[in-house]
């Protein structure tokens, strides 16, 4: 067989594999389940807003440029983003995360509960660890949405979980289950998922947080085997409450916090997919990994290439097929 024939055969096999697993925009979960989950999310979000009742005023002491200032805001309604609106358009665009009372990371769109000090964090602050961690977590969350878009329903994709962010590991992670034990993602397939990540960033989805009771979370995820199994242990650790996040129509479980919007994702590469264990009769766990930079950050080709190569190594976070009791902290991440 000639070298050209071998190359053609290899390319054709890669294309067939890509067509088998990838879809332009179809989600592996049924559209009915997604719609119902979002309907319940919307209903609970509205119920909580309507239940605020009497509106109490709070004092929010903003610390930062151009100057410190005290803002009078509304308890359980006003968010750090609303505070940024009183400062400037630049504050609204740049602020990825808030810091309350100097120590509590807080989602930009999460209502403030009481009087506090407020710092608005971007990726250029002198101590970026807190906002970088939230960014890494958000990348894992977005990866779940990208994978749901990229796989055809017949692949039987199931999202399992994403471990807590560990920036030193060199990669963000999302663990999945597929109805195949022999998938080895090609470069084309990894590029396809990377493209979905970039598309999510361009769509500038606001990332919404909602705390719900366990019974509602169980109803929302009743069609998800793994989420349903995880919820009781998660709720046990959080007094019966479960924190959900949403971007677009994708909803998942995470303690947060996350950055304000998908638009904070800049250059991104989904670099590897590692089989990490068998599941059931004919399924397997896969760990999907990637690396990304916040929007506006630039690295030369060589430096970014080093990050890409590092991100291909198997992330050492606990595996999804380990006993869930050992993963409780991870599932809350």
FENJODA-V235850 format. One record per helix or strand of 2 or more residues. SS is the DSSP state (hx for helix, st for strand). FROM is the first residue (numbers start at 1). LEN is the number of residues. If there is no record, write none. Layout:
# FENJODA-V235850
ss:from:len
SS:FROM:LEN
SS:FROM:LEN
This chain:
# FENJODA-V235850
ss:from:len
hx:3:19
hx:31:20
st:57:6
st:69:6
hx:80:6
hx:89:6
st:97:4
st:104:3
st:116:6
hx:129:22
hx:153:3
st:158:4
hx:167:3
st:172:7
hx:187:16
st:208:6
hx:214:7
hx:225:13
st:241:7
st:250:4
hx:262:3
st:265:15
st:283:12
hx:301:11
hx:324:8
